[in-house]
Amino acid sequence: MWVRMGRFMKSFALLLSASALAFTSGSAAIAQTATTQTGDVQPAAATDSSQDIVVTALRRNDKLSQTPIAASVLSGSDLANKGVVNIDALQFAVPSVVVNNFGQGLEFNVRGIGKAEHNSQTTTGVITYRDGVPTFPGYFQEEPYFDIANIQILRGPQGTSVGQNATGGAVFANTNDPIIGGGTHGYFAASYGNYNDLSGQGAVNLPISDTFAARVAFSGERRDGFYHITGPGGAPYTGNNGSVRSIAGRISFLWKPTDRLSILSKTDLDYLDMGAYPADPFTNRFKTLTLAGGTVANPNYRDLFDITANMPQEARDKFVRTVLKIDYEFVGGIKFRSITGFQNGNTLYRADLDGTNATANVAATPTAPAQKNYIFFDTTTETQFSQEFNLISPDNQRLTWLIGAFGLWNTYFWLPPYQFVIDAPAAGQPLGTTAAQYTLQGRNPERSLAVFGQVGFKITPRLTLDLGGRYTASQSTNHVDINQNGLRLRDDQHITSDNFSYKASLGWVIDRNNYLYGFVATGFRPGGINVPVGSGLATPPFQPEKVRSYEAAGRPISQAAASTRRSTDSTTITRISR
């Protein structure tokens, strides 16, 4: 077990900050605020003089105060005010969320359900969407939040009205859209802090014609590492001590040739060099150790930021994502929606796995702890394509309905020649000993196909029943070559799983100030394949996870309409089966 310091450990005191509103002409605009958004949380008319918040994550314009979900909504201004710069920090801004940064990826859990093991074969139970497209399921999660319109966090099983199935919840990060007829305007903000932490972001809206507009946004940061690392024998460490160098950009185009047709495209490019995630053994926090010979002073006791290492370290992600969203409204108000996503990225991670400057492996003695010299390295390419289609009835009817189809194809490429390496030699063995290495190359294609739908019916003007269902068919395949301690292995396995999940809810507007709801919902995430370890024999695949959640809550409508950020939670009972 190692102590790891994630990117969220920012500078202790901010020395300088500056922001400027730029490129203003035509109508006035505020940084990170747009007058229209095609995936936004927008003000809507309420029963009193206040405004309510509209949640669109469920593919409808629903008032949060009168929707049977437990959710949180943060605007771009909320994120800036709370210092939420990436997904790590969401756990400090919304309830029931825990995010563990594991260097190369994240373990994201909502109400204790999500992703408990950092493994590419382990799918996640919390789906993160960027502009309507589900992102990579584990890697490439340190993408910064910049030029954000809003973030919507839904807790509990999801899937009867949107994209991918989820057992723990879903996070929808929506960026600002171009504004047609909104004038040329933009913003720029920069900050400087200790450890030479210099960051900046900005955006500009570019109206090109009466039917076409573009928006360009960027974010960048550079920061020196805050560790003091000592190399072998007390020599200076020449590797990376956690310095950050990252840059991200986005270009968006919106075309509305008619009032009924809207075509929106967004392309993100990110180069995120986190430098490294330095670590040391957790035992370095103890002043004394209990060994076979009794209690002795810990020779490795030191400050949290004073660590040792003897191997180079790296942590770099680079990727591109393109989203194409098409909305068309038929006569009568029925809307057709298509959301297409393509993502391709490469992650590189190198770690001094033992977190020490030991250059030899020495067994423990009665009066001294063991010395180890372990390393880890991998570089992996991941490609993902997703497609979602929706037909959505108008919102202003007594009977509403939604039907959808969804497909996702994701492939991990473990690059040759054997660019996944765990080197853990025994006492007396040097690094690079084939008998002490576990190496891997190959690919792991995954596929998920689904159809889903939901129907809502107003039994009375104040009482609404919603019923939804989803059928999912998933598969995962391994085509992998393994070199395990000198033993060459071939792993070709295939697993399929399918599931029907559902949601039934009842919402009651008691009066103009109070709302009650209750529902039962199920969620599903597929199982996966275990690569051979140990005997070399094929290891049985692990089973899918199924969740059933019972939820009930009361909500004051008037309070829910008081500001642009709202959180709701409820009494929940959840069952998990695998």
VENPENOR-V858987 format. One record per residue. PSI is psi as a letter, one per 30 degrees, with the letter a starting at -180 (NA if undefined). OMEGA is omega in degrees with one decimal (* if undefined). NEAR is the number of other C-alpha atoms within 8 Angstrom. Layout:
((PSI;OMEGA;NEAR) (PSI;OMEGA;NEAR))
//
This chain:
((k;-176.9;4) (l;174.2;8) (j;-178.7;8) (k;-179.0;9) (j;-176.9;8) (l;-176.7;9) (f;-177.2;7) (f;177.0;6) (j;-175.4;6) (a;-179.2;5) (k;-172.7;9) (f;-179.5;5) (k;-179.6;6) (k;-175.4;9) (e;-175.0;7) (k;171.7;7) (k;-179.5;8) (k;174.3;7) (l;-178.4;9) (k;173.1;7) (k;-171.8;10) (l;173.2;8) (h;-178.1;9) (k;171.0;12) (l;-175.4;8) (b;-178.9;7) (k;-179.4;7) (l;177.8;7) (l;179.7;9) (k;-179.0;9) (k;177.0;8) (g;176.4;11) (k;179.5;9) (l;-178.0;11) (f;176.0;5) (k;177.6;7) (k;178.3;11) (g;173.9;5) (h;-165.7;9) (l;167.3;11) (j;-170.4;12) (l;173.6;8) (k;176.9;8) (l;-179.4;9) (k;179.7;6) (l;-176.7;9) (f;176.8;6) (a;-175.1;5) (f;179.6;5) (l;177.8;8) (k;178.1;12) (l;179.0;15) (k;-178.0;16) (k;179.2;12) (k;-178.1;14) (g;-177.2;11) (f;179.8;9) (g;177.5;7) (g;174.8;8) (l;174.1;8) (i;-175.6;8) (k;172.7;9) (k;-179.4;11) (e;-177.1;12) (f;-177.9;12) (h;179.1;10) (k;-175.7;8) (i;176.4;10) (l;168.3;8) (j;-170.4;11) (l;171.2;13) (k;179.0;12) (k;176.3;13) (k;176.1;13) (l;176.0;13) (e;177.8;13) (e;177.1;8) (e;180.0;9) (e;-179.4;11) (e;-178.5;9) (e;-178.4;7) (f;179.7;7) (g;179.3;7) (j;-175.1;12) (f;176.8;10) (a;-172.5;10) (f;178.8;12) (e;-172.2;11) (f;179.1;11) (e;-177.6;11) (f;178.4;11) (f;-175.6;6) (f;-179.0;8) (l;-178.7;9) (l;170.3;7) (g;-177.6;8) (k;174.5;12) (k;-179.5;9) (k;175.5;12) (j;178.3;8) (j;-177.1;10) (g;178.3;10) (d;-177.0;8) (f;-179.8;11) (a;-176.4;12) (l;167.4;13) (j;-172.8;14) (k;-178.7;13) (k;173.9;15) (k;-175.8;14) (h;177.7;9) (g;-178.6;9) (k;178.2;11) (c;-178.9;14) (j;-174.0;13) (f;-178.7;8) (k;-179.7;6) (j;-175.4;11) (k;-177.7;5) (f;-179.8;7) (f;-179.5;7) (j;179.5;10) (l;-177.7;12) (k;177.1;12) (f;175.7;14) (j;-176.3;16) (k;177.2;14) (k;179.0;11) (k;170.3;12) (j;-179.2;11) (h;173.4;10) (f;-177.0;10) (k;175.9;12) (k;-177.1;12) (a;176.8;9) (k;-171.1;9) (f;-178.6;8) (e;179.9;12) (l;173.6;9) (h;-175.9;13) (f;-177.3;9) (g;177.6;9) (k;-176.7;10) (l;171.6;9) (j;176.1;9) (k;-176.5;11) (h;-177.1;12) (k;173.5;13) (e;179.7;15) (l;172.0;13) (k;179.5;13) (k;-179.3;13) (j;178.5;11) (k;-178.3;12) (k;-179.3;12) (l;-178.4;11) (k;179.4;15) (l;173.9;16) (f;-179.0;12) (f;-179.9;14) (g;-175.4;14) (k;168.1;12) (c;-171.0;10) (l;177.5;9) (k;-179.1;14) (k;176.8;16) (e;-175.8;18) (e;-178.1;17) (a;-179.1;16) (k;178.8;13) (k;-179.5;12) (j;175.9;13) (j;-176.4;14) (k;179.0;13) (l;-179.2;11) (k;177.7;11) (l;167.9;12) (l;-179.2;13) (j;177.1;15) (k;-178.6;12) (g;-178.8;7) (g;-179.4;9) (l;176.2;13) (j;-179.1;12) (l;180.0;13) (a;179.3;15) (l;173.8;15) (k;178.7;13) (k;-180.0;10) (l;177.5;11) (l;177.8;12) (k;-179.4;12) (a;179.0;12) (l;-167.7;10) (g;179.9;9) (h;-179.7;9) (j;-179.8;13) (k;-179.5;11) (l;178.1;11) (l;175.0;11) (l;179.6;13) (l;179.2;13) (l;175.6;12) (k;176.5;12) (k;-175.1;15) (j;174.7;12) (k;-175.9;15) (e;176.6;8) (a;179.0;8) (f;-178.4;7) (g;-171.9;10) (k;178.2;13) (l;178.9;15) (l;175.9;14) (k;178.7;13) (k;-179.3;11) (l;-179.8;13) (l;175.6;12) (k;178.2;13) (l;177.9;11) (k;168.4;12) (k;-178.0;12) (k;175.5;11) (l;177.5;10) (l;-179.1;9) (g;176.6;9) (k;166.4;10) (j;-174.0;8) (k;179.2;11) (k;-179.8;13) (a;-178.9;13) (k;178.1;11) (g;-179.4;5) (g;-179.6;6) (l;177.7;7) (k;177.9;7) (k;-175.9;9) (f;179.8;6) (a;-179.4;7) (k;-178.5;10) (g;177.0;14) (g;177.8;13) (k;-176.0;13) (k;172.4;12) (j;-176.3;12) (k;175.8;12) (k;-179.2;11) (k;179.2;14) (l;-179.4;11) (k;172.4;11) (k;-175.7;11) (k;176.9;13) (k;177.3;13) (k;179.0;15) (k;177.6;10) (i;-178.4;11) (f;176.1;8) (l;177.8;7) (f;-175.8;6) (f;-173.6;9) (k;177.4;11) (k;178.5;13) (j;-176.1;11) (k;174.9;11) (k;177.6;11) (k;178.5;11) (k;178.5;11) (k;172.6;11) (k;-177.2;11) (k;168.9;13) (j;-171.6;11) (j;177.9;13) (j;179.6;10) (g;177.6;14) (d;-179.7;14) (l;171.0;14) (i;-178.2;15) (k;-177.0;13) (l;173.5;11) (l;179.6;13) (k;-179.0;11) (f;-179.9;8) (f;178.3;6) (f;176.4;11) (f;-175.7;9) (k;178.9;8) (f;178.5;8) (l;178.6;8) (k;175.7;9) (j;179.6;8) (a;-178.6;11) (f;-179.6;7) (g;-179.8;7) (a;-179.4;8) (k;-179.0;8) (l;175.5;9) (k;-179.4;7) (j;-178.3;10) (f;-177.9;4) (g;179.6;5) (k;-178.6;10) (l;177.8;8) (l;-176.8;7) (e;-176.4;6) (g;177.0;7) (j;-173.1;10) (l;179.8;15) (l;177.6;12) (l;176.9;14) (f;-178.4;12) (k;177.2;9) (l;-178.8;10) (k;179.8;15) (l;175.3;13) (j;-174.1;15) (k;173.5;12) (k;170.9;13) (k;-176.7;12) (l;174.0;12) (k;176.5;11) (k;176.4;11) (k;179.9;11) (k;175.0;13) (k;-178.1;12) (k;-179.6;11) (k;175.9;12) (k;175.2;12) (k;-179.1;10) (k;178.7;10) (l;171.9;9) (k;-175.1;5) (f;172.3;4) (f;177.3;8) (k;-175.7;11) (k;171.3;13) (k;-179.3;13) (k;173.9;12) (k;177.4;12) (j;-178.0;13) (k;179.2;12) (k;172.1;14) (k;-178.8;11) (k;176.4;13) (k;-177.1;11) (l;174.9;12) (k;177.4;11) (k;179.3;14) (k;-176.5;13) (k;177.8;14) (k;-174.9;13) (k;166.6;14) (j;-164.0;17) (e;179.5;8) (f;178.1;10) (h;178.5;13) (l;176.9;13) (g;177.9;13) (k;178.3;11) (f;178.4;8) (l;178.9;11) (j;-177.1;15) (k;179.8;9) (l;179.2;8) (k;173.9;9) (l;179.1;8) (f;-176.0;9) (g;-178.1;10) (k;178.2;7) (l;178.8;9) (l;172.5;9) (k;-176.6;10) (l;178.0;12) (i;-176.6;16) (k;176.3;12) (l;174.0;13) (k;177.0;13) (k;167.2;12) (l;169.5;10) (k;-170.5;12) (k;174.0;12) (k;179.9;12) (k;178.6;11) (k;-178.3;11) (k;174.9;13) (k;178.9;11) (k;178.4;13) (k;177.2;11) (k;173.9;12) (k;176.8;11) (k;161.9;12) (k;-170.7;11) (k;177.8;12) (l;175.8;10) (l;-178.1;9) (f;-169.7;7) (h;179.2;4) (l;178.3;6) (e;175.8;7) (j;176.9;8) (l;-179.3;11) (l;178.0;10) (k;172.0;12) (k;-177.4;12) (l;173.8;13) (k;-174.4;12) (k;174.8;13) (k;178.5;11) (k;177.9;11) (j;-177.0;11) (k;179.5;11) (k;170.2;11) (k;175.8;12) (j;175.7;11) (j;-162.4;14) (k;174.8;12) (l;-7.2;7) (j;176.2;5) (i;-178.3;10) (g;168.9;14) (j;-170.2;13) (k;166.1;12) (j;-177.6;11) (j;-175.4;13) (i;-177.7;10) (l;176.6;15) (l;-180.0;7) (k;179.1;9) (f;-179.8;8) (k;175.8;9) (l;172.3;8) (l;178.8;9) (g;177.8;7) (j;-176.2;10) (e;-177.8;7) (f;-178.8;8) (g;-175.6;12) (k;169.0;16) (j;-178.7;11) (l;-170.8;12) (k;170.2;13) (l;-180.0;15) (a;-178.4;12) (l;-179.2;11) (j;176.4;12) (k;178.4;11) (k;179.4;11) (k;175.4;11) (k;178.0;11) (k;-176.4;11) (l;166.1;11) (k;-176.6;11) (l;178.4;15) (l;-179.6;13) (k;179.2;13) (k;175.4;11) (k;-178.8;12) (k;176.4;10) (j;178.5;11) (e;170.1;8) (l;178.0;6) (f;-177.5;6) (f;-174.6;10) (k;-175.0;11) (k;176.0;13) (k;176.1;12) (k;176.9;12) (k;-179.4;11) (l;178.2;13) (l;-178.4;12) (k;172.0;13) (k;-177.5;11) (k;173.5;12) (k;-175.1;11) (l;174.5;12) (l;178.6;12) (k;-176.8;13) (k;174.3;12) (k;168.2;13) (i;-166.4;11) (k;170.3;12) (k;-175.3;11) (k;171.5;13) (j;-174.0;12) (j;177.5;13) (h;178.8;9) (f;179.4;9) (k;179.4;8) (k;-177.6;8) (l;173.8;10) (k;-178.5;8) (j;173.8;12) (j;-179.5;8) (l;-178.9;8) (k;179.0;9) (k;175.1;11) (l;176.0;8) (k;176.7;10) (l;-173.8;9) (k;167.4;8) (k;177.1;8) (l;-173.5;12) (l;173.5;12) (k;175.0;13) (k;-176.6;11) (l;177.4;12) (k;179.7;12) (k;-174.9;15) (j;172.3;10) (j;-175.9;11) (e;176.5;9) (a;-174.9;6) (f;-176.7;8) (f;-171.6;8) (k;-178.4;12) (k;176.2;15) (k;173.6;12) (l;172.9;12) (k;176.7;12) (l;168.8;12) (k;-177.6;11) (k;176.2;12) (l;177.9;14) (l;-174.5;16) (k;165.6;14) (k;-171.4;13) (l;174.0;12) (a;-177.3;13) (a;-173.3;13) (k;174.5;15) (k;176.3;9) (l;-178.0;7) (k;174.7;11) (k;176.3;8) (c;-174.7;5) (f;-176.1;5) (f;178.5;9) (l;179.1;7) (k;-179.0;7) (k;-179.2;9) (k;177.1;6) (l;177.0;9) (l;-168.9;8) (l;176.6;8) (l;174.3;11) (k;177.6;12) (k;-176.7;12) (k;170.8;13) (k;-175.3;12) (k;173.6;13) (k;-172.9;11) (k;176.3;11) (k;-177.3;11) (l;169.8;10) (k;-174.2;9) (k;174.5;10) (j;-176.0;10) (e;-175.9;12) (e;178.8;9) (e;-178.9;6) (f;-178.4;13) (g;-169.9;12) (f;-177.5;9) (l;-177.8;9) (g;173.2;8) (k;-178.8;9) (k;172.1;11) (k;174.2;10) (k;173.8;9) (a;-167.0;7) (l;171.0;9) (k;-171.9;7) (k;170.4;8) (k;-175.4;7) (k;173.7;8) (k;178.6;7) (k;174.4;8) (k;179.3;6) (NA;*;6))
//
